[in-house]
Amino acid sequence: MKFILGFVLLLIIPHLNAEDIRVRKMLKDGALERSFVLKTNLTEKVVIDCQSFIQGLRIGEYEEAFTFLLDPEACEGLQNRIRGSLRKGTLHCIHVDQEIQSDESCH
């Protein structure tokens, strides 16, 4: 199963630089209070959704979307760290493989 997820991830996100998602902006996702569209180095739509039934970091849309599942606390924590980096005027890097490995402010 991990092989399949990894393969799907490689198809969905073929241009990740060293498996980094570089967040440069965070915008509200419509009327949702805890869901944000992230402006990143990817061409696919990236959403950090801590409000829906399935919470996590979603890359892509519709049936082709890949979601890194997060529990509510981890999801809120990631949102807060992204927000903190952006408030400081820095990008926020999310390192992914078959799951979110780590995240931090970056340049």
C-alpha positions as CSV (number, residue, x, y, z in Angstrom):
1,M,0.0,0.0,0.0
2,K,2.8,2.5,0.8
3,F,4.4,1.7,-2.6
4,I,1.1,2.6,-4.3
5,L,0.7,5.8,-2.3
6,G,4.3,6.8,-3.1
7,F,3.8,6.1,-6.7
8,V,0.5,8.1,-6.8
9,L,2.3,11.0,-5.0
10,L,5.1,10.9,-7.7
11,L,2.4,11.2,-10.4
12,I,0.5,14.0,-8.7
13,I,3.5,16.0,-7.6
14,P,6.2,15.3,-10.1
15,H,8.0,18.6,-9.8
16,L,8.6,18.8,-6.0
17,N,12.0,20.1,-5.2
18,A,13.5,17.6,-2.8
19,E,10.0,16.9,-1.6
20,D,9.4,20.5,-0.4
21,I,6.2,22.5,-0.7
22,R,7.1,26.1,-0.3
23,V,4.1,28.2,1.0
24,R,4.2,31.9,0.2
25,K,0.6,32.9,0.9
26,M,-2.4,31.6,2.8
27,L,-6.0,32.6,1.8
28,K,-9.4,31.7,3.3
29,D,-11.1,28.9,1.4
30,G,-14.5,30.5,0.8
31,A,-16.6,30.8,3.9
32,L,-14.8,28.0,5.8
33,E,-13.2,29.3,9.0
34,R,-10.4,26.7,9.3
35,S,-9.7,25.9,5.7
36,F,-7.1,27.8,3.6
37,V,-5.8,27.7,0.1
38,L,-2.1,27.8,0.1
39,K,-0.1,29.6,-2.7
40,T,2.9,27.4,-3.2
41,N,5.6,26.4,-5.7
42,L,3.2,23.7,-7.0
43,T,0.9,24.2,-10.0
44,E,-1.8,22.0,-8.3
45,K,-4.2,23.6,-5.8
46,V,-3.0,23.1,-2.3
47,V,-5.4,23.3,0.7
48,I,-4.9,23.0,4.4
49,D,-8.3,21.9,5.6
50,C,-8.9,21.6,9.4
51,Q,-12.7,21.9,9.2
52,S,-14.0,19.1,7.0
53,F,-14.7,15.5,7.9
54,I,-11.4,14.6,6.3
55,Q,-8.7,17.0,7.7
56,G,-5.3,17.5,6.3
57,L,-3.1,18.9,3.5
58,R,-4.7,18.3,0.1
59,I,-2.9,18.6,-3.1
60,G,-4.9,18.7,-6.3
61,E,-8.6,18.6,-6.8
62,Y,-11.5,16.2,-7.2
63,E,-10.7,12.5,-7.7
64,E,-7.1,13.2,-8.5
65,A,-6.4,14.9,-5.1
66,F,-3.9,13.5,-2.7
67,T,-4.5,14.1,1.0
68,F,-2.0,13.9,3.8
69,L,-4.3,13.1,6.7
70,L,-3.9,15.0,10.0
71,D,-5.6,14.7,13.3
72,P,-7.3,18.0,14.4
73,E,-4.4,19.1,16.7
74,A,-1.7,18.4,14.1
75,C,-3.8,20.2,11.4
76,E,-4.3,23.3,13.6
77,G,-0.6,23.2,14.6
78,L,0.5,23.2,10.9
79,Q,-1.9,26.1,10.1
80,N,-0.5,28.1,13.0
81,R,3.2,27.4,12.0
82,I,2.4,28.4,8.4
83,R,0.7,31.6,9.6
84,G,3.6,32.4,11.9
85,S,6.2,32.1,9.1
86,L,4.1,34.2,6.8
87,R,3.6,36.9,9.4
88,K,7.4,37.1,9.8
89,G,7.7,37.6,6.0
90,T,9.3,34.2,5.3
91,L,8.1,31.2,3.3
92,H,7.0,28.0,5.1
93,C,8.4,24.7,3.8
94,I,6.5,21.5,4.3
95,H,8.7,18.4,3.6
96,V,6.6,15.5,2.3
97,D,7.2,12.0,1.2
98,Q,4.5,9.5,1.7
99,E,3.5,11.6,4.7
100,I,4.4,15.0,6.1
101,Q,7.9,14.6,7.4
102,S,8.4,18.1,8.9
103,D,7.8,21.8,8.3
104,E,9.5,25.0,9.2
105,S,10.2,28.6,8.1
106,C,12.4,28.7,5.0
107,H,13.8,31.1,2.5
